[in-house]
């Protein structure tokens, strides 16, 4: 199965996962982009001989990927760490 065909099969599922995991609906597009990254990683790591359907594999992989991303953002927010790298460069001389 080529990547384009596989993507078309699970595209709606990726939308639903991003919508479910996004902390606010205004951040949905960012999580949708990350779901696409997760799909590419899942596609490359899928092994048909494992006996798992492709769509099930993608769901489990992308859901875990998005939850990990959201957890990373929440931990950084709780510690007061800026998530914007530019804020690290503003030092006082």
N, C-alpha and C positions, 0 to 999 in steps of 0.2 A: 504494500500500500504506500503510495507516495504521500508526501507531507500535505499537499493541497487537498487531496481527497480526505485524508484523515482529519484535517482542520475543519473542513465543511461538515463533517459528521458530528463534531463535538463543539462547534462554535456557540450554539445556544446554551449548552451546558457551561461553557466558560463564562458567558455573560451572567448566568444565574449564580455561579460560584462567586464571582466578583461582587455582585449585588448583595449576596448573603454575608460576605466577610468584611466588606468595607465599613469602617467605623461610622461614617456619615455618607449620605447619598451624594454629597457634593464631591467626595473623593472617589466615586465609582470609576471614573475614567482612568485614574491612576492604577487602581486595582485591576481594571480590565487589561491594561497594558502589562502589568505584572503576571496576569493569568496567561497572556500570550507567551511570555518568557517561560513560565512554568510548563506550558504545553510543549514548547520546543525541547526543553530538558526531558520531559516525559517521553516524547517521541524518540529521542536519541537513546534513551535507556530501556525502552520496551523490548522485551524478548517474547516472541509469540510462543516459544516452546514452554514458557512458564505456565500456560494453561489459563491465564487470565485474559478476559476480553479487553480489547484496546480501550474502549470507553471507560471501563471500570478502572483500569490502570491510570488513565489520565485524570479521572475524578479524584482518586485517592492522592495522586502525586500533586496535582495543582492545589487541592484543598490544603494539604499539608504545607505546601510552599507559601500560600497566601496567609495561613495562620502564623507561620514562622515570621513572615514579614511584618504582620500586624503586631505580634508580640515584641519584635525588635523595636518597633516604633514606640510602643507603649512603655517599654523599659527605659528607653532613652528619655522619654518625656517625664517619667517619674523621677529620674535622677537629675533632671534639669539640664541634661546635655542637649545642646542644639543639634538638630538633624541637618541643618544647613552648613555645609563645609565652609562657606564664606565667613560665617560668624567666628570660626576659629582663627581666621587670619587678622581679625581686628584687634591688634594688641596696642596697648598704651606704651609709649616710649617715655 
